[in-house]
């Protein structure tokens, strides 16, 4: 079974890691919106990256915490999970 990160899971990670309440359907309808529009800064994204690395047991690409949008982040994470890189 291939693991895929969803907008719902990303919203949960944003809530748990940064205390932000974000509507996952809003993120999915606007995948190019900037994380800072939701109040997520680079430190918050770094925490999400660390949580995902712990969950999946391998590191994400070094530029994962530099993603600017939810769509960009999900593409990067999900492509990494598929390739196992």
C-alpha positions in Angstrom: 0.0 0.0 0.0 1.4 3.4 -1.0 1.1 6.1 1.6 -0.2 9.5 0.3 -0.4 12.6 2.3 -3.8 14.3 1.9 -5.0 17.9 2.5 -6.9 16.6 5.5 -3.8 15.2 7.0 -1.9 18.3 6.3 -4.5 20.4 8.0 -4.3 18.1 11.0 -0.5 18.4 11.1 -0.9 22.2 10.9 -3.3 22.1 13.8 -1.2 19.8 16.0 2.2 21.3 15.1 1.4 25.0 14.8 -2.0 25.4 16.4 -3.6 26.5 13.1 -7.1 25.7 12.2 -7.3 25.3 8.4 -10.1 24.1 6.2 -8.6 21.2 4.1 -11.2 21.8 1.4 -10.0 25.4 1.1 -6.4 24.3 0.7 -7.4 21.7 -1.9 -9.4 24.2 -3.9 -6.5 26.7 -3.8 -3.4 24.5 -3.8 -1.2 27.4 -5.0 -2.1 29.6 -2.1 0.8 30.5 0.1 1.3 28.8 3.5 1.6 32.3 5.1 -2.0 33.0 4.0 -2.9 30.3 6.6 -0.5 31.6 9.2 2.1 28.8 8.7 5.7 30.1 8.8 8.9 28.2 7.9 9.4 27.0 11.5 5.9 25.5 11.5 6.6 23.8 8.2 9.8 22.5 9.5 7.9 20.9 12.4 5.5 19.3 9.9 8.4 17.9 7.9 9.9 16.4 11.1 6.6 14.8 12.1 6.3 13.2 8.6 9.9 12.0 8.7 9.1 10.3 12.0 5.8 8.9 10.7 7.3 7.4 7.5 10.7 6.4 8.9 12.8 8.2 6.3 13.9 11.7 5.5 12.1 14.0 3.1 14.1 16.0 0.6 16.2 18.8 2.1 14.1 21.4 0.4 10.8 20.2 1.8 10.7 22.9 4.4 11.1 25.5 1.7 7.9 24.7 -0.1 5.7 27.8 -0.4 2.3 26.3 -1.0 0.2 23.3 0.1 0.1 21.9 -3.4 3.9 22.1 -3.8 4.4 20.5 -0.4 2.0 17.6 -1.1 3.5 17.0 -4.5 7.0 16.8 -3.0 6.0 14.6 -0.1 3.9 12.2 -2.1 6.4 11.9 -4.9 9.0 11.1 -2.2 6.8 8.5 -0.7 6.1 6.8 -4.0 9.8 6.7 -5.0 11.0 6.0 -1.5 13.8 8.5 -2.0 
